[in-house]
Amino acid sequence: MTLAEMQFLPPDLRLASAEIFVLLMACLILLFDLLVRERKRTATYVATQASLVGAAVITATSSSGDIAFTFSNMFVADMLGDVLKLLLYLTVFVVLLYSRRYVLEREQMAKGEYYALALFATLGMMVMITANHFLSVYVGLELLSLSLYAMVAMNRDSVPATEAAMKYFVLGALASGLLLYGMSMIYGATGSLDISAVAERLAIGQVDKGILVFGLVFLVSGIAFKLGVVPFHMWIPDVYHGAPTAVTLFIATAPKLAAFAIVMRMLVNGLIVMAADWQSMLIFLSVLSMAIGNIAAIAQTNLKRMLAYSAISHMGFMLLGLVTGVVGMDRQFAFNAYSSAMFYVVTYVLTSAGTFGMILLLAKSGFESDELEDFKGLNKRSPWFAAVMMMMMFSMAGVPFFVGFFAKFSVLQAVVAAGYLWLAIVAVLFSLIGCFYYLRVVKIMYFDQPVSNQPIDAPMDTKILLSVNGLLVAALGIVPQSLMSVCAVSVLFSI
């Protein structure tokens, strides 16, 4: 080893300034909350939201658009990471705003730990988004997972919440083991855990192909669990149903952005030479997820469980964009396919936030409002919020002209362009099946008699945000070009 190689290069902390800021704020909020005597924890809530705004400002002002590495190549700063982090801050901000009243009405959750855990989970997702090393991915993933386990179990008096947390913890530990084992096999085959170095060694053929494929199976299995796709979906319905609705909202939205990021980092950036192997696995996972997710959702009477199976099918649909990026080692389809998959994830997060926001809007102290019958006759109680919920359902079903339609259309376009016509036909058929349970919610709201005529009572900020969320779903369906362009540019300058 030469003297130059032995010299230690100090990390460029400026590139990781947003992560450092969120970590410091999470620790300060934990300490600060000890001094807060107010039950509503208004100061803690405001400080948490301010932290997210501050992180967004830091990320936006420090972004150069170039690809840069630091911390011995374990951290990468690029356009894709910056855009996903900005979307992440916005998502968590909206989630906490939607959850505010719900949390205050439940004594076990109305504590500062809820907000601190939300920030630590956000930090974990930020690390996942900017990871350029398999161990960085794992550290970020575990920070996110441990925070979510605690958040699911925060309502200790709830038996379903405690049961959901236990299931999530046990299955999450199993998935982490699969992921780590896969990483160890890849290290054994390539001699490195640096994603960039792994890609270089694969490109020149200095690998043990047998061990690499073996490790790839475990790696994809671990990723599939975090995405919640079949056959690693068993935790999704129970956790969505058992967790407090505010936590379900968090799980259903922000982690999807981070999961997309690690798929791009590990499979696309690191293991693109192995595309033929992992794409065949993802096709299998995608078709199974769309089939089981849509069919199982039909039988659900609980809205949260229905949305859980819906999430499984949507993640299966998103995988379609990833399986068509490379065809016969030709990467000409990559840009279109990966930007379509990113657009799909972003629009799903936007729609899912509004859907769970509606459930939280109708929830009251001691009443979850998560059964289908709780939405009966909603149009008679509030025509506007019934319309907002209808927009969300139409978007998820892929009805023109809502943003969900263009998200599905962009993915299908990429699939057909890559020559997978049969796969596009299968996706369309399962999407048609999925329309049933979404339109059933609309039918219940508009044609059934209400169980209660009690007016909807909620904070004005929640009502305004929910209205904006609904209008955004409708507006982006009419003019999706702006969001599509953001996704396209971020992928173009990062792969």
Secondary structure as GFF3:
##gff-version 3
##sequence-region A 1 495
A	DSSP	alpha_helix	3	6	.	.	.	ID=ss1
A	DSSP	alpha_helix	17	33	.	.	.	ID=ss2
A	DSSP	alpha_helix	42	62	.	.	.	ID=ss3
A	DSSP	beta_strand	68	70	.	.	.	ID=ss4
A	DSSP	beta_strand	75	77	.	.	.	ID=ss5
A	DSSP	alpha_helix	79	104	.	.	.	ID=ss6
A	DSSP	alpha_helix	112	129	.	.	.	ID=ss7
A	DSSP	alpha_helix	134	152	.	.	.	ID=ss8
A	DSSP	alpha_helix	159	190	.	.	.	ID=ss9
A	DSSP	alpha_helix	195	204	.	.	.	ID=ss10
A	DSSP	alpha_helix	209	227	.	.	.	ID=ss11
A	DSSP	alpha_helix	235	242	.	.	.	ID=ss12
A	DSSP	alpha_helix	245	263	.	.	.	ID=ss13
A	DSSP	pi_helix	264	270	.	.	.	ID=ss14
A	DSSP	three_ten_helix	272	274	.	.	.	ID=ss15
A	DSSP	alpha_helix	275	298	.	.	.	ID=ss16
A	DSSP	alpha_helix	303	323	.	.	.	ID=ss17
A	DSSP	three_ten_helix	331	333	.	.	.	ID=ss18
A	DSSP	alpha_helix	334	362	.	.	.	ID=ss19
A	DSSP	three_ten_helix	372	375	.	.	.	ID=ss20
A	DSSP	alpha_helix	378	381	.	.	.	ID=ss21
A	DSSP	alpha_helix	383	397	.	.	.	ID=ss22
A	DSSP	alpha_helix	403	417	.	.	.	ID=ss23
A	DSSP	alpha_helix	421	447	.	.	.	ID=ss24
A	DSSP	alpha_helix	460	478	.	.	.	ID=ss25
A	DSSP	alpha_helix	481	492	.	.	.	ID=ss26
###
